[in-house]
Amino acid sequence: MSDEISILADRAYRIRRFALRMGEVQGQGYIGQALGMADILAVAYGHALNFRPDDPKWEGRDRFLLSHGHYAIAFYAALIEAGILPEAELETYGGDDSRLPMSGMATYTPGMEMSGGSLGQGLPIAVGMALALRQKGNPAFVYNCMSDGELDEGSTWEAALSASHFQLANLITLVDVNNQQADGNSTKVLGFEPLVDKWASFGWHVQRIDGNDLPAVLAAFDKARNLPQPRPRVILFDTKMGRGVPFLEQREKNHFMNVAAEEWQHAIELLDAAHAARG
């Protein structure tokens, strides 16, 4: 294992651990998504994004849009790991007057670029941001992070067509393909395959990888950032809900989890043991 991959694996472990600790505060939540997305967020905030932890509004920053606002618990964990939020605040997760509400809100949280939650809004906003940055001559990238459930939304595909038309090479879309949404398996709610062919037909550069394979995630981010063609880029990440905690991985209904009080510490112990064994 290379030094960089080892460092990113440590980051992903801490992101998962922070998310579990926040989940324990409320006893429930979108913990399956947080565990599944941790490797992607570790690479995003530990390698790819250009940002200043002490200045979240720095004009030169890359913009990271959390379109699926219910993934906020994962995002807060990444912001804590990145040094944008203090670790002590995780104990306030979902509480009154907390800067960490259960669904992401830009008015509350440093580093949160948009208030997500109404699925399908992120990509249209990202297209507007990417156009504005290019108009201003700002070289920053816009990352739109979204779920496979958002592929049900017409606004997503309208924005995808617009991004291609305007040749938005500064736009990178990250799709968490975990085949799970509130009403069941995403592919059963509304079939979306073949995803690679569909995005490619809209004029995007497409990669599809295992989102829990750190070397593959790292390579995909680098390729997306350095692609010479003037077109938008999308990375489709196949992820495992609950990754890193076996008994959560095995739960059939894991879109929004209720976890028993004694199970939270067991989950952390399993995560810690696996991390220690990795060395």
Secondary structure, 3 states (H helix, E strand, C coil): CCHHHHHHHHHHHHHHHHHHHHHHHHCEECHHHHHHHHHHHHHHHHHHCCCCCCCCCCCCCCEEEECCHHHHHHHHHHHHHHCCCCHHHHHHCCCCCCCCCCCCCCCCCCCCCCCCCCCCCHHHHHHHHHHHHHHHCCCCCEEEEEEHHHHHCHHHHHHHHHHHHCCCCCEEEEEEECCCECCECHHHHCCCCCHHHHHHHCCCEEEEEECCCHHHHHHHHHHHHHCCCCCCEEEEEECCCCCCCHHHHCCCCCCCEECCHHHHHHHHHHHHHHHHHHC
